[in-house]
Amino acid sequence: IEGLIYLYIAIRRDHLLDDSMEKLGKVKQNLRSPLRIEFIGEEGTDEGGVKNEYFSLITKEIFNPYLDMFIPKSNGRFYWFNGFSYEMPVRFEFVGMLLGLALYNGVHLDIHFPEITFKKLLHRKYEE
């Protein structure tokens, strides 16, 4: 779309999380811009499919048990924050930024948090 400013990042597929944190952490423009992704060394213009693949891959990486940021609860029905994670707090902030980017860009993520998470985000009381 003419005149529209995109948020463009080029990342390596085999360093998805680290490249994303580095490149998005350096963004000087408003994050409320349509996102365009390029996988370095691969041909293809991001008309939406590459962006969707990117969010799918990075979501799987973030919630992978080896990263130890989130733990599955209720037989894997949802995830909760791992209070004993050795990950730096900036990684959790990055996850929040990614979730916001996905929402803004209209990308559906297959992640599941308990209802209390959304109530906390909306500053609503939780009733059991």
C-alpha positions in Angstrom: 0.0 0.0 0.0 1.5 3.3 -1.1 2.6 5.6 1.7 2.4 2.9 4.4 5.5 2.5 6.5 6.3 -1.1 7.3 8.2 -2.6 10.1 10.7 -4.7 8.2 13.0 -7.3 9.8 15.4 -9.8 8.2 16.2 -12.8 10.4 18.0 -16.1 10.2 15.7 -19.1 10.5 18.2 -21.0 12.7 18.6 -18.0 15.1 15.0 -17.0 15.2 14.6 -15.9 18.8 17.9 -14.1 19.2 17.7 -12.3 15.8 14.2 -11.2 16.6 15.1 -9.9 20.0 18.1 -8.0 18.6 16.3 -6.5 15.6 13.0 -5.7 17.2 14.9 -4.3 20.2 16.6 -1.8 18.0 13.4 -0.5 16.3 13.2 3.2 16.5 9.8 3.5 14.8 6.4 2.9 16.3 5.8 -0.8 16.7 2.2 -0.2 15.4 3.2 -0.7 11.8 2.5 -3.6 9.5 5.2 -6.2 9.9 7.2 -7.6 7.0 9.5 -10.5 7.6 12.4 -11.8 5.5 14.2 -15.1 6.2 17.8 -14.4 5.3 19.0 -16.5 2.4 15.4 -17.4 1.3 13.5 -16.0 -1.6 10.0 -14.8 -1.1 8.1 -11.6 -0.6 6.1 -11.3 2.6 2.5 -10.9 1.5 1.3 -12.3 4.8 2.4 -16.0 4.5 5.9 -15.4 5.7 4.7 -13.3 8.6 2.3 -16.0 9.6 5.0 -18.6 9.4 7.3 -16.4 11.4 4.8 -16.1 14.3 4.1 -19.8 14.2 7.8 -20.7 14.4 8.7 -18.2 17.1 5.7 -19.1 19.2 6.8 -22.8 19.1 10.3 -21.7 20.1 9.2 -19.5 23.0 6.9 -22.2 24.5 9.4 -25.0 23.9 10.2 -26.6 27.2 14.0 -26.3 26.7 13.6 -22.5 27.0 12.0 -23.0 30.4 10.0 -19.7 30.3 6.6 -21.2 30.5 5.3 -24.5 31.9 2.3 -26.5 30.7 -0.6 -26.8 33.2 -3.8 -28.8 33.3 -2.5 -31.6 31.1 -1.1 -29.1 28.6 -4.3 -27.1 28.1 -2.6 -23.9 28.9 0.8 -22.4 29.9 1.9 -20.5 32.9 4.9 -18.4 33.7 7.8 -20.4 35.1 8.7 -18.6 38.3 12.0 -20.5 38.5 13.1 -19.7 34.9 16.7 -18.6 34.5 15.7 -16.5 31.5 16.4 -12.7 31.7 13.3 -10.6 32.3 13.9 -8.9 29.0 12.9 -12.2 27.3 9.5 -12.1 29.0 9.1 -8.4 27.9 10.0 -9.5 24.4 7.2 -12.2 24.5 4.8 -9.4 25.4 6.0 -7.3 22.5 5.6 -10.2 20.1 2.1 -10.9 21.3 1.2 -7.2 20.8 2.8 -7.3 17.3 0.8 -10.4 16.4 -2.5 -8.8 17.6 -1.8 -5.6 15.7 -0.9 -7.5 12.5 -4.0 -9.7 12.8 -2.1 -12.9 13.2 -3.8 -15.7 15.2 -1.4 -17.4 17.6 -2.1 -20.9 18.9 -1.1 -20.2 22.5 -3.2 -20.7 25.6 -3.0 -18.8 28.8 -5.5 -19.2 31.7 -8.3 -16.7 31.9 -6.7 -14.9 34.9 -3.8 -13.8 32.6 -6.2 -11.8 30.5 -8.1 -10.4 33.5 -4.8 -9.2 34.9 -4.0 -7.5 31.6 -7.3 -5.8 31.6 -7.0 -4.8 35.3 -10.1 -6.8 36.3 -10.6 -8.7 39.5 -10.5 -12.5 39.3 -13.3 -14.4 40.9 -12.8 -18.2 41.4 
